[in-house]
Amino acid sequence: MNRFLQAFLLVGVGIALGAWLSSSQGNGKKGHTPELEQARLYKSIRPCAEPTSEEGKTFSLAADVLEQNLRAEGLWLDIGVEKFLAHGFYRATDKGLPIPVCAPQSIYSRAGKVITQRRGLKGHIERYQLELAARIPDPSPYIVDRVGEVAFSQEPHSEREWPYRDIRPVARSVLANYGKHALKYLEVARAQMSDEDSLGTSASQIVGAAGDDSDLRRVEMLMSQRLASTPQERILSIDERNRLYELAYTFTYAGTRAIAHVGPVKTLMTRKVKSNATIFGLVDLNPKQMCHVLEAVGDFKALADYDYCQDPKYPYPQ
């Protein structure tokens, strides 16, 4: 298969995958803020598979396409490739859910250089562009600032496909993924962090990534207070669950230095949370996503205390 045809198919895959992911995330009703979107792709806490030779070639081809046009962005070819790189590969398995393919960091470093050289991410930044930016392991100050402009915009920043979705929390989680590269935004994030909504919890993620132990203690306190405000026997609603999840993901950005502060995560893991079972309504489940938080901070001893973490068939709340 020649490289032009490969590139054409790559673009088609990128656009189709982007459309499928957007449609699977809701109908964009007015007033709706994407609850857990900011934590889905930016700090990977799911295992991934090493790319095969062919998968590696496809990633490389995507970077080649971007490098062919350093003078401008926005061409349909670029858009498809950017969507592909934003979402990556998912490989089918015989054990249920497809598994993501590990994205080669060198490919995303190349993409970051292209974006910086041609002063990309101009105009109205879309969510897929934030998702691509999140994967860049060594973002330039230019890229960090373009993401920061969205993250701390005074007005909601919406997607064109879903105009009622404010994706500022997505941008804030991207900054958290940048760690110390986002130090410029630490003080404004400290001022805005809270457990009230996704803007506040995604600000806490920046603080966890770029701040110090006193910041982690503050996140620990926010989680503890929210948990204490609901009776132990009560099932946590989806909104309550999401705010707690988002705060807990702060610790994954801090890594092993957060191990002393994950007490509220362990408390949450003893509770049941509501999960959307589509046509079957809501069901009650253990918060299995929190198992990956303990993994991320290296608290493997505590992880062994939760049977559902060891059970591959136990579902993740949706």
N, C-alpha and C positions, 0 to 999 in steps of 0.2 A: 504494500500500500504506500503510495507516494506521500510526501510530507504535507502537500497541500490538502489532500483528502483527509489525512490524519487531523490536520488543524481544523478543517471544516467539521468533522465529526466531533472533535473536542469542543468546539463552540456550541454545537447542538446539545451535547451532554450538559455543558455548563448552564445554558439557558433553561433547558428542561428541568434540571435538578433544582435550579433556583426557583422556578415556578412551582414545583412540587412542594418544596420546603415552605414557601410562602403560603400556599393554600392549606398546608397541614397545620398551620399555626393559628388558625382562627379566621373570623370573618371581619376583623377590623372595625367593630362597632364603635360608635362615637363614645368617647370618654374612656375607652379601654387602653390600659397601659400593659405592654407585654410583661408578664410577671417574672418568669424565670429566664427570659431570653438572654439576659446579660451574662448568665453563667453557663450557657450551653456549649459554646465552642471556644471560649477564650482561655479558660484554664482547664486543659484536658485532664479529666480524672478518670477517664475510661481507658482500658488497655487498647492498644492498637497493634496491627500486624505489620511487620516489615514489608515494604513493597517488593513485588516480584520484579524481574528484569523488565518485563513489558510495562508494568505499572510505573516503574522508574523512568522509562523512556517517555511515557505520556506526560508525567510531571515536567520532565526536561523540555519537551516540545512546547508546553504551555509557557515556560519562561522564554524560550526562543521567540515565540510569537510576540510577546511584549517587547523584547529587545529589538525587534525589527522596526519598531516605530517609536523612536525616542522624542519626536517633536510634538506629538499631540496625543490626547487620549479621547475616548468616547466613540471610536469606531466600533461597529458591530462586532468585529473580530475581537477587539480588546474586551468588550463587555462580556462576551461569552467565556473568554479565557479567565477573566477576573472572577466570574461567578464559579467557574470550575475550581480555581485555586482557593476561593473562599470556602467552598463546601467540601472539597477533597473527594477521595474515593471511599466507597463502602463496599466491602467484599462479602458476597453471600456465603453463608455457612449452613451446615446441616443441623445446627443447634438452636435455631430460632432467629434472633435478631442478627442482622448483618454487622460485621465488625469494621470499624474505621481502619483505613490503611495509614500507617505512620507517614506523615508528610516530611520529605527531606528538607531539612532546614536550609541547605544550600540553595534550593529552588526559591524559597521565600526571601532569602537574602538578595538574590538576583532581582526578584520582583520589587523589593524595597528600593534597590538602587535605581531601577527604572522610574518608579514613582517619584523619587527625589530628583533625578536628573531632569525629568520633563515637567517638574512642578505639577504633579498630578493631584488628584483628590480636590479638584476645584469645583466650583458651582455647588449644587445641592448634593451632598454626600449621601449615598444610599446605604442601606444596611449591609448588602453584600460587600461593599467596599470597606466597611468597618470590619467585617468578618475576615476579609483578606488582610487588612492592616494588622489585625490581632495576631496573625500567624507569623508576622515578620519578627525574627528573633533579635535583630539588632537595628531597631528603628532609628532613623535619622531625626535630629531635632525638628526638621521640617514636618515629617510624618507625625511625630508626637504632637506638634502644635495644631496640625489640621484636625486630628482626632480630639484634641483638647477644646478646640473651638466649638465642636458639636457637643461635647460632654458638658460644658458649662455655659451653653447658650442660655440667654435669659428667657427665650421663648421655646416652646416645644419644637422639636425637630422630627418631622414625620417622614415616613416612607411614601414614595409616590404610589406604590401599589396598595398600601393600606394607610390612607391619609390621616386616620385618627390614632395611629400608633406613634407614641413619642419614643424615639430610639436613643434619647440621651443616656438612659441607663446602660444601653449596649456600649456606647462610646466610653462611659466611665469604667466599665469592666475591661475594655480594651486597654485603657490607661493602666489599670491594675495589673494586667498581664505584662506590661512593660517594666514593672518593678521600679527600680531607682531611676530609670529613664523618665519617669513621670514625677520626679521630685518637685518640679516647678509647680505642680498642681496640688501638692500636699496640704498647704494651709487652707486653700479654698475647700478642699475635700473634708478637712477636719471640721470646718465651720458648718458644713452641710450634712454631715453624716448623721443618720438617725435610723430608727426602725419603723418609721411611719409609712414609707412607700419605697418603691424601687429606686427612686432618685437618691434617697437617704442611704439605703443599703448598698447601692453601687458606689456611692462616695466612700462608705466604710471599707470597701474592697481596695480602693486606692490607698487609703490610710494604712490598711494592713500590709500592703505590698511595699510602700515607700516610707512608712513611719517606724516607730520604735515600740518597745514593750508596753509603754504607758498607753499607746493607741490600742494595742491588742487587749489590754485590761478593760478599756472602755467598750470594745466590741463584746467582750465576755460579759460585762455588766448589762449591756443592752439585751443580749440573748437571755440572760438569767431573769431579768425583770419581765420580759415578755412571757417567758415560760411560767413564771410565778403568778402572772395575772390570769391564768386559765387553770381551773381545777384539774388535778392529776387524772381524774377519771373521764374527763371530757375529751372527745376526739377533736383534734385540731382541724379547723376549716382549711380550705385550699389557700385562702388569703393569708391566714395565720401561718400555715406551713411554709408558704413561699417567702414571707418576710424572714422567718427563722432560717430557712435554707440559704437565702441570700447573705445573711449575716455569717452563717457557718462557712460559706465559701470564702469569706475573708481570710480564714485561717489557711486555706490552701495556697493563697498567694504569699503567705508568710513562711510556709514550709515548716521545718523542724523547730524553729524558734517559737512556734505557736503551741507546742505540745503542752505547755503548762497552762494554757488558757482554754482548752477544749472541754472543760467540765460541762458546760451547757449543751454541747453537742451530744455528749453521752447521756445527759438527761433527756434530751429530745429523742434519742434512740430507744428510750423505754416507753415512749408515747406512741399512740396510733394517730395516723393522719388520714384525711380524706383523699381519695384518688378518683379521678374521672374515668369511669368504665364505659364511656360513650353511651350506647343505647341501653345499658344496664344501670345507668345513673351513677351514684357515688358509692364507693366501697371503702372499707377501713383497712389500712395496711401499715406495716412498719416502714419508717423512712429510710429505705435502703440506700438512697443516695449518700447518706451520712457515713456509710461504711467507707466510701472513697475519701471523705474528708479525713478520717482517722488514718487511712493509708497515706494520704498526702503529707500529713504532719509527722508520720513515722511512729504512731502509737499502736503498734501491732499487738502488743500485749492486751490492750483494751479491746481491740478488734475481735479477739477470740471469744469475748464474752457474749457476742451477739450471733446467735445461730443463723439468723437469716442472712448475715453477711457471707456465711460459708455455703449457703444454698444457692446454686446457680439457677434453680427453677423458681426461686421466690421473685415475684415481680417488683419492678420499680413503680412507685406511685406516679401517676400521670396528672 
